[in-house]
Amino acid sequence: MRRSILSITALTLGSLWMSAAGQPALAQSPSPAKSPPPATAPAASLSDQKLDQVAAAIKGVQKVHTTYIAKYQAASDTDKEKIATEATDASKKAVTDQGLSIDEYNSVIDLAQNNPDVRAKIAARLQQQ
């Protein structure tokens, strides 16, 4: 079964947020090799509104994950793919409901994984919500 970028991002970001909040990190999904981000210019261009949107989207994706993980684990092998598709669709909706495209969301998540300042700003917003 193929994994969606959103489901991997949700797991990774959950780990990221827990680590930034000083709590034990969740098991992290392996991430594909990436080239280093270009300096910090993209981080400077992230508005507070965009960071708020991403934090709200992360919360939504985490709720979807919480809702669907038990269903997925309890499902028969034949139902697992259907449940995974439903979870992916719900995760995408959680992102787009915040006014973000999936590409915007993934771009900021990638940036946060490589930029401690962006990661800290998102973590602070998650703790406030």
Secondary structure per residue as TSV (DSSP state, phi and psi in degrees):
chain	resnum	aa	ss	phi	psi
A	1	M	-	360.0	139.0
A	2	R	-	-87.4	147.9
A	3	R	-	-100.3	139.0
A	4	S	-	-83.3	156.3
A	5	I	H	-60.1	-38.7
A	6	L	H	-63.4	-42.9
A	7	S	H	-67.8	-38.6
A	8	I	H	-65.7	-41.9
A	9	T	H	-63.0	-42.3
A	10	A	H	-59.9	-44.7
A	11	L	H	-66.7	-44.3
A	12	T	H	-65.4	-43.2
A	13	L	H	-68.4	-35.0
A	14	G	H	-58.7	-41.6
A	15	S	H	-65.1	-44.3
A	16	L	H	-58.3	-49.1
A	17	W	H	-65.2	-43.5
A	18	M	H	-63.1	-39.3
A	19	S	H	-66.5	-43.6
A	20	A	H	-67.1	-29.1
A	21	A	T	-83.3	0.3
A	22	G	T	80.2	16.7
A	23	Q	S	-105.1	162.7
A	24	P	-	-59.8	138.2
A	25	A	-	-76.3	147.6
A	26	L	-	-78.1	167.1
A	27	A	-	-61.6	129.1
A	28	Q	-	-92.2	143.8
A	29	S	-	-79.6	146.8
A	30	P	-	-65.2	138.8
A	31	S	-	-110.2	144.8
A	32	P	-	-66.7	155.0
A	33	A	-	-61.4	134.5
A	34	K	-	-128.4	152.0
A	35	S	-	-77.8	150.8
A	36	P	-	-62.9	147.7
A	37	P	-	-69.2	150.1
A	38	P	-	-73.1	113.4
A	39	A	S	35.4	-144.0
A	40	T	S	-120.0	10.9
A	41	A	H	-56.4	-45.6
A	42	P	H	-62.0	-33.8
A	43	A	H	-64.8	-38.4
A	44	A	H	-66.7	-26.5
A	45	S	T	-86.4	-3.3
A	46	L	-	-77.6	120.8
A	47	S	-	-79.0	162.5
A	48	D	H	-60.6	-37.6
A	49	Q	H	-61.7	-44.1
A	50	K	H	-63.3	-42.1
A	51	L	H	-64.3	-39.0
A	52	D	H	-62.9	-42.7
A	53	Q	H	-62.7	-43.8
A	54	V	H	-64.6	-43.3
A	55	A	H	-61.7	-43.3
A	56	A	H	-64.6	-38.6
A	57	A	H	-64.9	-40.0
A	58	I	H	-60.4	-45.3
A	59	K	H	-58.4	-43.8
A	60	G	H	-63.5	-43.2
A	61	V	H	-65.2	-38.9
A	62	Q	H	-64.5	-38.1
A	63	K	H	-64.3	-42.2
A	64	V	H	-60.8	-45.9
A	65	H	H	-58.4	-47.1
A	66	T	H	-60.5	-41.6
A	67	T	H	-66.3	-42.3
A	68	Y	H	-92.3	-18.5
A	69	I	H	-63.0	-43.3
A	70	A	H	-67.2	-40.0
A	71	K	H	-61.0	-43.1
A	72	Y	H	-65.4	-45.3
A	73	Q	H	-65.7	-32.1
A	74	A	H	-86.9	-10.9
A	75	A	S	-76.6	155.4
A	76	S	-	-72.7	162.8
A	77	D	H	-57.5	-34.9
A	78	T	H	-71.9	-26.0
A	79	D	H	-91.9	-15.5
A	80	K	H	-60.1	-41.6
A	81	E	H	-64.7	-40.7
A	82	K	H	-62.1	-44.6
A	83	I	H	-66.5	-39.8
A	84	A	H	-62.9	-39.5
A	85	T	H	-65.3	-43.9
A	86	E	H	-60.3	-42.4
A	87	A	H	-65.4	-40.9
A	88	T	H	-63.8	-44.1
A	89	D	H	-62.8	-41.7
A	90	A	H	-66.5	-36.5
A	91	S	H	-65.6	-43.3
A	92	K	H	-60.8	-41.8
A	93	K	H	-64.2	-38.9
A	94	A	H	-61.2	-33.6
A	95	V	H	-76.1	-51.0
A	96	T	H	-69.2	-26.5
A	97	D	T	-63.4	-19.7
A	98	Q	T	-92.1	6.2
A	99	G	T	83.5	17.8
A	100	L	-	-110.1	147.2
A	101	S	-	-83.6	162.5
A	102	I	H	-62.0	-39.5
A	103	D	H	-64.0	-41.0
A	104	E	H	-61.7	-47.8
A	105	Y	H	-57.9	-52.4
A	106	N	H	-62.1	-35.4
A	107	S	H	-64.0	-44.8
A	108	V	H	-68.1	-37.4
A	109	I	H	-62.7	-44.9
A	110	D	H	-60.0	-42.9
A	111	L	H	-62.5	-43.5
A	112	A	H	-63.6	-34.8
A	113	Q	H	-66.9	-25.7
A	114	N	H	-108.6	-6.2
A	115	N	-	-129.3	108.2
A	116	P	H	-60.6	-30.8
A	117	D	H	-66.8	-45.4
A	118	V	H	-65.7	-42.9
A	119	R	H	-58.3	-43.5
A	120	A	H	-66.3	-39.5
A	121	K	H	-64.7	-41.2
A	122	I	H	-68.4	-43.0
A	123	A	H	-60.5	-40.0
A	124	A	H	-63.0	-41.2
A	125	R	H	-67.5	-37.6
A	126	L	H	-64.7	-37.5
A	127	Q	H	-70.7	-30.2
A	128	Q	H	-75.8	-27.0
A	129	Q	-	-77.5	360.0
